[in-house]
């Protein structure tokens, strides 16, 4: 598998492509935020309450689609980098543990990618 990935990106100069090149293009943060605002409103960005799964999903989407660092995402959602890490973990657990949350995540992701 690894050899296939390495070989797939080799060109004339035989450089191995970065994960970003293999995976997908970056989605602008503005696009992600617009989709989230359309679904949940502006308060979702500033609602720092623990256990706010929709906010955690927004943070997770921003991280996975925009390739931003945690500290940059924290500035968008008005939290610190450590809190971003916690939100990412909570969102991942919720996506894996609930069919409903997973479905909602996939719908938002598709909307962001279109």
N, C-alpha and C positions, 0 to 999 in steps of 0.2 A: 504494500500500500504506500509506504513512505517513498519507495523508489519511483512509483508511478507519479506521485505528486512532484517529486524532484524533477523527473524527466519531462513532465507536462509543461513546465514553465521554462525549460532551457531553450535558449535561442542560440544565436551565433556566438555569443560571448560566454555561454554555459553558466550563467548566473542562476541561482535558485531564487524563484520569485518569493516575495513576502506573502504572509498570510492574507493581508489586505487585498493583494492583487488576485489571489486565488479565490477568495471568498466573494466579495461584491464591492460595489462602489459605496462610498459614504453617503448617507442620507443627511441633508442639511438639518441642523437642530431646529431651525425655524419651522420646517415642514412637520417635524415630529410634534413640536409644541402646538402648532395650529390644529393638528388632528386631536391632540389631547384636550385642548381648550374647547374644540367643537363638541367633544363627547362629555366632558366633565366640568367645563367652566374654568375661570381664572383661579378660583379658590384652591383648586387641586394643586397648583404650583406652590402655594404658600402654606398649605395645611400640613403642619409638622407633627400631627398626632401619630403616635405609634400604632401600627396595625392598619394603617390606611392603605389597603391593597392596591387601589387604583393608582395612587401616587407611586407606590413601589413599582407597579407595572410601567408607569411612565419613565421612571428612572432606569429601569431595566431596558426598556426600548431605546432610550437615549444612548445608553452605554453600548448596546449591541448594534445599533444602526448607524451611529454617528462616529464611533471610534474616539470619542472624547475621553480625557482622563477624569478620574473621580473628582478631583478638585474643580475642574471646569463644570462638570455636571452639578456639583454641589452649589456653585454660584447661581446656576439656573433655577434650582429648586430651593434655594435659601437654606442650605444645610452644609455641614462640613464633610470633608472627604471620607472620614470614618463612618459617618452616617450613611453615605452613599453605599459603602461596602455592605453595611447591615441591610439596607433596603434591597440591594441586589440579591443578597442571600434569601431574604424573606420572599421576594418575588419569584425566585427560582423554585423555592419550596412550594409556593402556592400554585405555580404553573404545573409542577409535577404532581401535586396532590389533589388537584380539583379539575375535573373536566370542564366545568363552567368557566373557571378562571383561565384555563388553557384556551378555550374557545374565544373568550373575550380578547386575550392576548393576540391570538392569531388574526382576529378581525382587525384590530388596531394596527398590527404589523402590516397587513395587506394594504390597508388604507394609506399608511405612511409610504409604502413602496410604489404606489400608483401615482 
